[in-house]
Amino acid sequence: MKKFGKNGARPISLKTIYADYNTHYKNKGGSIYRHISDQYTPYYVQMLEGRDSNHVLDGLLYHGTELEIYEHSTDTAGYTEQMFALTYLLGFEFKPRIKSLSQQQLYYFENTEVSNKKFKKINEKIITENYSEILRLIESIRCGKVKASLILNKINSYNRDNGVAKGLKEIGRIIKTKYILEYFSDDDLRKEVQKMLNKGEAINSVARLMFFGKHGRLNERSIGEQLEKASCLNILLSSLIIWNTRYLEKIYSVIKDYEWFDEEEFKRVSPLGTGHVNFLGKYIFEESKIATEDGLREIKVKG
């Protein structure tokens, strides 16, 4: 299962100590970091404390679902050289979209130059001296003894003097270099990363439509209370996606044999449509059942 993370900024209580100034809202704000599968399913959510990259592994490892995740994509805020090392050692493929990619320093096991591109030598000594501690850290993260985001917050606070942090960075530099070379040479990889991140942008747009109460503002001060609101929003998003997916399945069964039907085009239809959703106005809940075998309304085909 491919997976990617995306956050949405939210205005937040001024008395929340970890809130940062947000230029969009011209006020203090926080971010909801939502983990999304390639089937649009939001299955893990958290309130950000610090940089996005500190929270990437939490969603990969502690989601508590039956999803088997093997790839992960983020934008620049979710990328660090240490994250390349951590995801590699934990068995995931990390495929971020990195800003100013052509200006990134490349690394190798010795100083060299290929086609006017200079490769800087990594510090192998730091890796070998700290490798056993790095593996111990990886196992602690994997088994959940300490939450990954807490560990990353800690080692990033003193990474200039910490051998494990520096060793992870050196490992990550080699893996990052390999990824950059593949990214520039593989058009399919670039399209795949862009496609995954576009899904994240799309679901955040729908989340903003749903989160209209109190003008989308989180008035709760504690992370626990804010997370409760963010989790409720995830449930609403999931409900919409499931509802739309069921109807898309039914529509497919009805129109698949029509001469004009294009299956490849149909595959691109997103389950995030909201034209049929009553966001504002009067809600009526009636105990009436739809008299069809599948419990869905009949599909009327035009043309």
C-alpha positions in Angstrom: 0.0 0.0 0.0 1.4 3.4 -0.9 1.0 6.1 1.6 1.5 9.8 1.9 1.2 12.5 4.5 -0.3 15.9 4.2 -1.1 18.6 6.7 -3.7 21.3 6.7 -3.2 24.6 8.6 -5.9 25.6 11.1 -6.4 28.8 13.2 -5.9 27.8 16.8 -6.3 29.1 20.3 -3.8 31.9 21.0 -3.0 30.3 24.4 -1.8 27.0 22.9 1.9 27.1 23.5 3.0 25.2 20.4 0.9 27.3 18.0 3.0 29.2 15.4 2.2 32.3 13.4 0.5 31.4 10.1 0.7 34.0 7.3 -2.5 32.7 5.6 -4.7 33.3 8.7 -2.5 36.3 10.0 -2.9 34.7 13.4 -1.4 31.9 15.4 -2.2 28.5 13.9 -1.5 24.8 14.1 -1.5 21.9 11.6 -3.4 18.7 11.3 -1.1 16.0 9.9 -3.2 13.5 8.1 -2.0 10.2 6.7 -3.7 9.0 3.5 -3.5 5.8 1.6 -3.4 5.7 -2.2 -7.1 4.8 -2.1 -7.8 8.2 -0.5 -8.4 6.7 2.9 -7.4 8.9 5.9 -6.4 6.4 8.5 -4.1 8.3 10.9 -4.1 11.9 12.2 -2.2 13.9 14.7 -1.6 17.5 15.7 1.8 18.7 14.7 4.4 19.7 17.3 7.5 20.9 15.5 8.5 20.0 11.9 6.4 17.6 9.8 9.2 15.1 9.4 9.2 14.3 13.1 5.7 12.8 12.7 6.1 10.8 9.5 7.0 7.5 11.2 4.1 7.6 13.7 1.6 7.1 10.8 3.7 4.5 9.1 4.2 2.4 12.2 1.3 3.0 14.6 -1.7 3.3 12.4 -3.4 0.2 13.8 -5.0 -0.8 10.6 -4.6 -3.8 8.3 -2.9 -1.7 5.6 0.4 -3.0 4.4 2.4 0.1 3.7 5.6 -0.1 1.6 5.9 3.5 0.1 5.7 6.9 1.6 5.6 10.3 0.0 5.7 13.8 1.4 6.5 17.3 0.3 9.6 19.2 1.4 8.5 19.8 5.0 8.4 16.0 5.6 11.8 15.4 4.2 15.2 15.2 6.0 18.3 13.2 5.3 17.7 11.3 8.6 14.2 10.4 7.4 15.8 8.7 4.3 17.9 6.6 6.6 15.1 5.8 9.1 12.5 4.7 6.5 15.2 2.6 4.7 16.2 0.8 7.9 12.5 0.3 8.8 11.8 -1.3 5.4 9.9 1.6 3.6 10.6 3.4 0.4 10.7 7.1 0.9 9.7 9.2 -2.1 9.4 12.9 -1.2 9.1 15.9 -3.4 12.1 18.0 -2.5 12.2 21.7 -3.3 15.1 23.0 -5.4 16.1 19.4 -6.1 18.8 20.3 -8.7 20.6 22.3 -6.0 20.9 19.4 -3.5 24.4 18.2 -2.6 25.1 14.7 -3.9 27.2 12.2 -1.9 29.3 9.1 -2.5 32.0 7.0 -0.7 34.7 9.3 -2.1 35.0 12.8 -3.6 34.3 12.5 -7.3 32.7 14.3 -10.2 30.4 12.9 -12.9 29.1 15.1 -15.8 30.0 18.3 -13.9 28.1 17.1 -10.9 30.3 17.0 -7.7 29.8 14.1 -5.2 31.0 14.8 -1.7 32.5 12.0 0.4 30.4 10.8 3.3 31.9 10.2 6.8 31.9 6.4 7.0 33.7 6.4 10.3 30.7 8.1 12.0 28.4 5.4 10.6 30.5 2.4 11.7 31.1 3.9 15.2 27.4 4.4 15.9 25.8 1.7 13.8 25.0 -0.6 16.8 23.2 2.3 18.5 21.4 3.2 15.3 20.1 -0.3 15.1 19.0 -0.2 18.7 17.1 3.0 18.0 15.5 1.5 15.0 14.2 -1.5 17.0 12.9 0.8 19.8 10.9 2.7 17.2 9.7 -0.4 15.4 8.3 -2.1 18.6 6.8 1.2 19.9 8.7 1.3 23.2 9.0 5.1 22.6 7.0 7.0 20.0 9.0 7.8 17.0 8.1 11.5 17.0 9.3 11.8 20.6 12.7 10.2 19.7 13.1 12.4 16.6 12.3 15.6 18.6 14.9 14.6 21.1 17.8 13.7 18.7 17.1 16.7 16.5 17.4 19.0 19.4 21.1 18.1 19.8 22.0 16.5 16.5 25.3 18.5 16.2 26.8 16.6 19.1 24.9 13.3 18.9 26.7 10.4 17.2 23.4 8.5 16.3 21.9 11.6 14.7 25.1 12.3 12.7 25.3 8.6 11.7 21.7 8.6 10.5 22.4 11.7 8.5 25.4 10.1 6.7 23.4 7.0 5.8 20.5 9.1 4.6 22.8 11.2 2.4 23.7 8.1 0.3 20.1 6.9 0.1 19.0 10.5 -0.8 21.6 10.7 -3.6 20.4 7.4 -5.1 16.8 8.7 -4.9 17.6 12.0 -6.6 19.4 10.3 -9.5 16.4 8.0 -10.0 14.0 11.0 -9.7 15.8 12.9 -12.5 16.1 9.8 -14.8 12.6 8.2 -14.2 9.6 10.1 -15.6 7.2 7.5 -14.1 8.7 8.1 -10.6 8.1 11.9 -10.9 4.5 11.3 -12.0 3.9 8.8 -9.2 5.1 11.3 -6.5 3.1 14.1 -8.0 0.0 11.9 -8.2 0.2 10.9 -4.6 0.7 14.5 -3.4 -2.2 15.7 -5.5 -4.5 13.3 -3.6 -3.4 14.8 -0.4 -4.1 18.3 -1.7 -7.6 17.2 -2.9 -8.6 15.6 0.4 -7.4 18.7 2.3 -9.7 20.8 0.1 -12.6 18.6 1.0 -11.6 18.8 4.7 -11.7 22.6 4.6 -15.2 22.4 3.2 -16.4 20.1 5.9 -14.7 22.0 8.7 -16.9 25.1 8.4 -18.1 25.3 12.0 -16.6 28.2 14.0 -15.0 29.2 10.7 -12.7 26.2 10.8 -11.1 27.4 14.1 -9.9 25.0 16.8 -10.8 26.6 20.1 -9.5 23.7 22.2 -6.2 24.4 24.0 -4.9 20.9 24.7 -3.5 18.6 22.1 -5.9 15.8 23.2 -9.0 18.0 22.7 -7.7 19.2 19.3 -6.9 15.7 18.2 -10.5 14.7 19.1 -11.8 17.3 16.7 -9.3 16.3 14.0 -10.2 12.6 14.4 -13.9 13.4 14.0 -13.1 15.2 10.8 -11.3 12.1 9.6 -14.4 10.0 10.3 -16.5 12.4 8.2 -14.0 12.3 5.4 -13.9 8.5 5.5 -17.8 8.4 5.5 -17.9 10.5 2.3 -15.3 8.4 0.6 -17.0 5.1 1.4 -20.4 6.5 0.3 -19.0 7.8 -3.0 -17.0 4.6 -3.6 -20.1 2.4 -3.2 -22.0 4.5 -5.7 -19.0 4.6 -8.1 -19.0 0.8 -7.9 -22.6 0.6 -8.8 -22.3 3.2 -11.6 -19.4 1.1 -13.1 -21.6 -2.1 -13.1 -24.3 -0.1 -14.9 -22.3 1.6 -17.6 -19.3 -0.7 -18.2 -20.9 -2.3 -21.3 -21.9 1.0 -23.0 -20.0 1.7 -26.2 -18.9 5.1 -25.1 -17.5 3.9 -21.7 -13.8 4.5 -21.2 -12.4 2.3 -18.4 -9.1 4.2 -18.2 -10.9 7.5 -17.8 -13.2 6.0 -15.1 -10.2 4.9 -13.1 -9.3 8.6 -12.7 -12.6 9.5 -11.1 -12.0 10.6 -7.5 -14.3 9.5 -4.6 -14.1 13.0 -3.2 -17.0 14.5 -5.1 -19.1 16.9 -2.9 -21.7 18.3 -5.3 -24.4 16.0 -3.7 -23.4 16.9 -0.1 -25.6 19.3 1.9 -22.9 21.2 3.9 -25.2 24.0 5.0 -29.0 24.2 5.5 -31.6 21.8 6.8 -30.8 18.2 7.7 -33.6 15.7 7.7 -33.0 12.2 9.2 -35.8 9.8 8.4 -36.0 6.1 9.1 -36.8 5.2 5.6 -35.1 2.3 3.6 -34.2 2.3 0.0 -36.0 -0.6 -1.6 -33.2 -2.1 -3.6 -31.1 -5.2 -3.1 -27.9 -3.3 -2.4 -29.6 -0.5 -0.4 -28.4 2.2 -2.9 -30.6 4.5 -5.0 -31.2 3.5 -8.6 -28.7 4.9 -11.1 -30.2 6.9 -14.0 -28.0 7.0 -17.1 -28.3 10.0 -19.5 -27.5 9.5 -23.1 
